[in-house]
Amino acid sequence: GRAVRAWRQEKDHPWDVIFVNGTMATKMFKQFAYGDSRYRFVFGAVTDPVGLGVIRSFEDYPTANFTGMCHPVRVRQRLEFIRQCLPDARRIGYVYADMPQSRSYLEWLKQALAEEPFKHLRFHFRKVPFVKSEHGHLRMTQLAIEYIRELDGKVDAFISPNDQLGIQKSYSEMVYREASKPLVGLSRKDVVNDWGAAMSIHPDLKESGKQLAMMTVRIFEGEPVSAIRPRWPDVAYAFNLKKLKRFGISVPPALLKKAGPDISPDPP
């Protein structure tokens, strides 16, 4: 409803660029103006722009009027991060919300797990319904508790889902409280802000902001959207030393070095 109201209000303004943030916003504005040469769109924080149909691939230049950056790091990068930090882990718990972002990410996971070098990993998937309200993430977290408790004795670690459940403080805190296994987070904050995750490989949001700004500037300067290739985000790392110690995890020094200041508590 908000998207419809915004479009009705703004569609007749001669905007140089329209920036859409997130999967749902991008999905809606695609319905309004995909392929309409009067409008130029830059998207950010979208899980699967290929699946949404706003771009063909990350290797090709746009064929319509949308370009931008997706949000998650590539699934294989995340699985490789788990393999490096938790080399003995074989069984992974993954509780997710039933929403478009999750469905795309789930397919990527299943494809990657069928290939080397990740065939040894066994994911235990559990699904909670998507709760559509301002505080829906709190309800989804409550619904996820039973699955975290059930899986705790069956898995070696949990990873946060790439959706509106996994990005929330309430979810990370709940997993840390209810489980005896470490959580591999989705963002920087759920690690360094001591929400509950022990470690994370995540999008470098500062660098993503710069890249999206440059895409926008190029359109301001007259370049067509079709000349601006969409991008995956650069990655960053975060570690919580207190939680690593609790779970007996020894992270490779090279990864700790890449985390730079994103280590909490501050190393001695």
C-alpha positions in Angstrom: 0.0 0.0 0.0 2.8 2.4 0.8 4.5 1.7 -2.5 1.3 2.3 -4.4 0.7 5.6 -2.7 4.3 6.7 -3.2 4.1 5.9 -6.9 0.9 7.7 -7.4 2.3 10.8 -5.7 5.7 10.8 -7.4 5.3 9.2 -10.9 4.7 12.5 -12.7 7.8 14.3 -11.2 10.8 14.4 -13.6 13.2 12.6 -11.3 16.7 11.9 -12.7 17.0 8.7 -10.6 14.7 6.7 -8.4 16.5 4.8 -5.7 14.7 1.7 -4.4 15.9 0.0 -1.2 15.1 -3.6 -0.5 13.5 -6.6 -2.2 9.9 -5.6 -1.6 10.3 -2.0 -2.8 12.1 -3.1 -5.9 9.5 -5.8 -6.6 6.7 -3.2 -6.4 8.4 -0.5 -8.5 9.2 -3.1 -11.2 5.5 -3.6 -11.5 5.0 0.1 -11.9 7.6 1.1 -14.4 9.9 -1.7 -15.7 11.1 -0.9 -19.2 9.6 2.6 -19.1 12.4 4.8 -20.5 11.0 7.8 -18.5 12.3 6.4 -15.3 15.8 5.2 -14.2 16.1 3.0 -11.1 19.1 2.2 -8.9 18.3 -0.6 -6.4 20.1 -1.5 -3.2 19.8 -4.2 -0.5 18.0 -6.6 -2.8 18.5 -10.3 -2.2 17.9 -11.7 -5.7 17.5 -9.1 -8.4 17.8 -11.8 -11.1 14.9 -13.7 -9.6 12.9 -10.6 -9.4 13.5 -10.0 -13.1 15.0 -6.5 -12.9 18.3 -7.7 -14.3 19.3 -10.7 -16.4 22.5 -11.5 -14.5 25.5 -9.9 -12.8 27.7 -10.6 -15.8 25.5 -8.8 -18.3 24.7 -5.1 -18.6 21.1 -4.2 -17.9 18.6 -4.6 -20.7 15.9 -2.4 -19.0 15.9 0.6 -16.7 17.1 -1.0 -13.4 20.7 -1.4 -12.1 22.2 -1.6 -8.7 23.7 -3.9 -6.0 22.3 -6.9 -4.3 22.6 -7.2 -0.5 23.9 -10.6 0.5 27.4 -11.9 -0.1 27.6 -14.8 -2.4 26.4 -18.0 -0.8 29.6 -19.8 -1.7 31.6 -17.1 0.1 29.5 -17.6 3.2 29.9 -21.4 3.1 33.7 -21.0 2.6 33.8 -18.7 5.6 32.1 -21.5 7.7 34.5 -24.0 6.3 37.5 -21.9 7.3 36.2 -20.9 10.8 34.5 -24.1 11.7 36.5 -26.8 9.8 34.9 -29.6 11.9 31.3 -28.5 11.4 29.2 -30.8 9.3 25.6 -30.1 10.4 24.2 -26.6 10.2 20.8 -25.3 11.5 19.0 -22.8 9.4 15.6 -21.4 10.5 14.1 -19.0 8.1 10.9 -16.9 7.5 8.7 -17.8 4.5 9.2 -14.7 2.4 10.6 -14.0 -1.1 14.1 -13.2 0.1 14.3 -16.6 1.9 13.0 -18.6 -1.0 15.7 -17.2 -3.4 18.4 -17.7 -0.8 17.3 -21.2 -0.1 17.6 -22.2 -3.7 21.1 -20.8 -3.8 22.1 -22.7 -0.7 20.8 -26.0 -2.1 22.7 -25.5 -5.4 26.0 -24.7 -3.6 25.6 -27.6 -1.2 25.4 -30.0 -4.1 28.9 -28.9 -5.3 32.4 -29.3 -4.1 33.8 -28.3 -1.6 30.6 -28.1 0.4 29.1 -31.6 -0.1 30.1 -32.5 3.4 27.8 -29.9 4.9 24.3 -31.0 6.0 21.8 -28.3 6.5 18.7 -28.8 8.7 16.1 -26.4 7.4 13.1 -25.2 9.4 10.5 -22.6 8.3 8.4 -20.2 10.2 5.5 -18.1 8.7 6.3 -14.5 7.6 4.4 -12.2 10.0 3.4 -9.0 8.2 3.5 -6.3 10.9 5.7 -3.6 12.2 6.8 -5.9 15.1 6.4 -9.1 13.1 10.1 -10.1 13.6 9.4 -10.5 17.3 6.6 -12.9 16.6 8.7 -14.8 14.1 11.5 -15.0 16.7 9.1 -16.6 19.1 8.0 -19.1 16.5 11.6 -20.0 15.8 12.4 -20.9 19.4 11.0 -24.4 19.2 13.2 -25.2 16.2 16.3 -23.8 17.7 15.7 -26.0 20.8 15.0 -29.0 18.6 18.0 -28.6 16.4 20.5 -27.7 19.1 21.4 -31.3 19.8 21.6 -32.2 16.1 23.8 -29.5 14.6 27.3 -28.1 15.1 26.3 -24.5 14.4 23.5 -22.2 13.3 23.6 -19.5 10.6 21.2 -16.5 10.4 18.8 -16.6 7.5 19.0 -13.9 4.8 15.6 -12.3 5.6 13.7 -10.0 8.0 14.1 -12.6 10.7 17.8 -13.1 10.5 18.7 -9.5 10.4 17.0 -8.7 13.8 18.6 -8.3 17.2 15.8 -10.4 18.7 16.8 -13.4 16.6 20.5 -13.4 17.4 19.8 -12.8 21.1 17.3 -15.7 21.2 19.7 -18.2 19.5 22.5 -17.3 21.9 20.2 -17.7 24.8 18.5 -20.9 23.7 21.4 -22.8 21.9 24.6 -24.3 23.0 26.1 -24.0 19.5 27.6 -20.9 17.8 25.6 -18.6 15.5 27.2 -17.4 12.3 25.5 -14.0 11.8 24.2 -12.1 8.8 25.5 -8.6 9.6 28.2 -6.6 11.4 25.9 -5.5 14.2 24.8 -8.9 15.4 28.5 -9.6 16.1 30.2 -6.4 17.3 27.1 -5.1 19.1 27.1 -8.3 21.1 23.6 -9.3 20.0 24.5 -13.0 19.9 26.4 -14.0 16.8 30.0 -15.2 17.2 31.2 -14.3 13.7 29.9 -13.0 10.4 30.9 -12.5 6.8 28.7 -9.7 5.6 28.3 -7.0 3.0 30.6 -4.0 3.4 27.8 -1.4 3.7 30.1 1.6 3.6 31.6 0.4 0.3 28.2 -0.5 -1.0 27.0 3.0 -0.3 29.9 4.5 -2.2 29.3 2.2 -5.2 25.5 3.0 -5.3 26.3 6.7 -5.1 28.7 6.4 -8.0 26.1 4.6 -10.1 23.7 7.4 -9.3 26.2 10.1 -10.2 26.9 8.4 -13.5 23.2 8.6 -14.4 23.2 12.3 -13.3 26.1 12.8 -15.8 24.1 11.4 -18.6 25.1 7.7 -18.8 22.2 5.3 -19.6 21.3 2.6 -17.1 22.2 0.1 -19.7 25.9 1.1 -19.4 26.1 0.5 -15.7 26.6 -3.1 -14.8 24.9 -4.4 -11.6 27.2 -5.6 -8.8 27.6 -8.0 -5.9 28.7 -6.3 -2.7 32.3 -6.3 -1.4 32.6 -8.4 1.8 33.7 -7.6 5.4 34.3 -9.8 8.4 33.3 -9.5 12.1 34.2 -11.6 15.2 33.2 -11.5 18.8 36.2 -12.8 20.8 34.1 -13.5 23.9 31.8 -15.8 22.1 34.6 -17.4 20.1 36.2 -18.4 23.4 33.0 -19.7 24.8 32.6 -22.1 21.9 36.3 -23.0 21.6 36.6 -21.5 18.1 40.0 -20.7 16.7 39.7 -18.3 13.8 42.5 -18.2 11.2 44.7 -15.2 11.9 44.4 -14.0 8.3 40.6 -13.7 8.8 41.0 -11.8 12.1 43.3 -9.4 10.3 40.8 -8.8 7.6 38.2 -7.9 10.2 40.2 -4.9 11.2 38.3 -2.9 13.8 35.2 -5.2 13.6 36.3 -7.3 16.5 34.5 -7.2 19.8 35.5 -6.9 22.6 38.5 -5.0 21.4 41.5 -7.3 21.2 44.4 -6.7 23.7 
